[in-house]
Amino acid sequence: MNRFFLLADRLEKEHRLAPEEYRYLLDHRTAETAEYLAGKARAVRERVYGRDVYIRGLIEISNICKNDCFYCGIRRSNHRCRRYRLTEEEILSCCAEGYALGFRTFVLQGGEDPYFTDAVLCPLIGKIKASCPGCAVTLSLGERSKASYQALRDAGADRYLLRHETADQAHYERLHPAEMSYENRMRCLEDLRAAGYQVGCGFMVGSPGQTPENIVADLKFIEGFAPEMCGIGPFIPHNATPFADFPAGSFRLTLFLLSLLRLIHPGLLLPATTALGTIHPRGRELGILAGANVVMPNLSPVSVRKKYELYNNKLCTGEESAQSLVDLARRMEEIGYRVVTARGDAVKFNEKVEVDQHETL
Ligand code: 5AD
């Protein structure tokens, strides 16, 4: 057990470990070692970001999707899913409502809906930027061409979230139909980087067939790719998918991985995700206490929220945006953190920053 603490201390200093060392940490997760890791993660996060929690307004623009991912409730083969697509006016009105509440980042997330071409999205991005001064626009719209990513970036989009889902090719193939590929997913992440986005990747914890080696591969991938953001959450089964009968991922393992990610990349923007809040009533609070520093409240019109059902019992389908923000702010205050409305760009973290910050403490 002593080795666990030595490895955690080294990870905190050097921000990288060998695969077998990550594996050792995963294999020695106990209540005690997890709390040791979380304590370190909190300290590192506080050094870079203080106790500020950034909020991102999530707008689920469409649940129409041409893909058929085995885990996802809005996959095209789910004929029980009632499909919707927000209009430009509806999206702009969600942004206006969020802006008035203090949101300075809007995340446009959706299935891979062919309607949302560059010709539709570019003017929309321009209108959001013009009507919400100083805001950041984050897109989460799946796999697109390099030219499309560049066009959207040129239109003003700042960030892009595209989870890699798993950094192991064979496991990727277990989660997706043959027409999707691990190679293309990785190509997309590289193209996003080259187009000048702040990029987010991420994976599900406990997705069917996931092994500890797969998780080590995810950690090594994230270590090397060094994304600005990273979204991780437990897999949660959806009853109308091929993975309906698989168990949900582990809540505690997700928290443990949040702590590891914080130590790997101190400046990472790390959300306590909706999935984390769904499998545990205090999931988002415990995510923050494990090292996360972002929450993404839902700004979608209440009328469509239930339809954006990636997994069963998704959190927060009923409340109005304003009410859920008040609720969230209270929850964060209760654990000694505060919701802030800044744009919250990633802090470029390097050894020098670390030294400077130590000196000013
Ligand atoms: N459980 C948990 N997360 C899921 N996602 C999709 N389906 C599920 C599920 N059943 C995640 C994927 C995707 C993101 C938008 O939501 O990681 O990238």
Boltz pocket constraint, residues with backbone or C-beta under 6 A from the ligand:
constraints:
  - pocket:
      binder: B
      contacts: [[A, 71], [A, 72], [A, 73], [A, 163], [A, 165], [A, 202], [A, 203], [A, 204], [A, 233], [A, 234], [A, 235], [A, 236], [A, 237], [A, 238], [A, 275], [A, 310], [A, 311]]
      max_distance: 6.0
